[in-house]
Amino acid sequence: MKTAVIVFPGSNRDRDMFHALELITGTRPLSVWHTETTLPDVDLVIVPGGFSYGDYLRSGAIAARSPILKDMIARANAGVSILGVCNGFQILTEAGLLPGALMRNAGLNFVCKEVLLETVNNTTRFSNAFAKGQVWRCPVAHHDGNYFADADTLKAIEDNGQVVFRYANGTNPNGSIHDIAGIINEKGNVLGMMPHPENLVEPLQGGTDGRALFESLISALETA
Amino acid sequence: MKARVTVTLKNGVLDPQGKAIEGALGGLGFGGIGSVRQGKVFDIELTGSNKDAVRDDLAQMCEKLLANTVIENYAIEIVE
């Protein structure tokens, strides 16, 4: 599986993502600077976590208008898999690739801890290696992770099975509506999530619960 | 030409920062506060002289960057 990670000024989980992807796929991802205009020919594009542009204006807002985004949106429309984690999720919503918005945490605090996630939909290319309803551990680290969508949008994404991951067992750290931690687009090729699966992929990190997300992609994309 | 763009949260969107400010004002002894909502103000200097054209440009700027219309409303005012 060929992968690329887009790097913005202020990205800081890009290296974590490189490490996880190389560990799990066996191939080092390509690094793409945000001012480039064409993405390499890859199976998966990742928008990593961090604080692109210092979260100026709104988290992800400036990065979502970067030169590389034009090609990323074209690839998304062509069906290429795109994963946005944390700031990456914020960028994907700001770019209009995913519905809703990520707002300041309801408790106003930056949260850096481990939460429990439930895999609500295990039929996506990002979640097929989980069991339906599986509860797994995953770290979060964010200030603006409070997912919001208006009532019509919320109903649509719930009805379409676009909510893929929910905070489980009362661990919602940010006030997200319906405990939403990760959603997918209608077409099923763009997923955004606030928690960091790339930070729980080997025993040294305290567990390997996050591996299933990357293994899902390998099985979906390498047999496609 | 100078313009002021005001971006505010839509009704029904939770504003934890506004709530915290509301609580702090109460803590300072200010009574009679119903609620506080926090927003943003952009003062923009423009070189154009046609008010209608400038207003159209500003609306585009709001739609494309200054506001996230999923959660925010915007208002445009030509100041001078």
Chai-1 contact restraints between the chains, C-beta under 6 A:
chainA,res_idxA,chainB,res_idxB,connection_type,confidence,min_distance_angstrom,max_distance_angstrom,comment,restraint_id
A,R58,B,N68,contact,1.0,0.0,6.0,A-B,restraint_1
A,A101,B,N68,contact,1.0,0.0,6.0,A-B,restraint_2
A,A101,B,V70,contact,1.0,0.0,6.0,A-B,restraint_3
A,A101,B,I71,contact,1.0,0.0,6.0,A-B,restraint_4
A,R104,B,P16,contact,1.0,0.0,6.0,A-B,restraint_5
A,R104,B,Q17,contact,1.0,0.0,6.0,A-B,restraint_6
A,A106,B,P16,contact,1.0,0.0,6.0,A-B,restraint_7
A,L108,B,P16,contact,1.0,0.0,6.0,A-B,restraint_8
A,L108,B,A20,contact,1.0,0.0,6.0,A-B,restraint_9
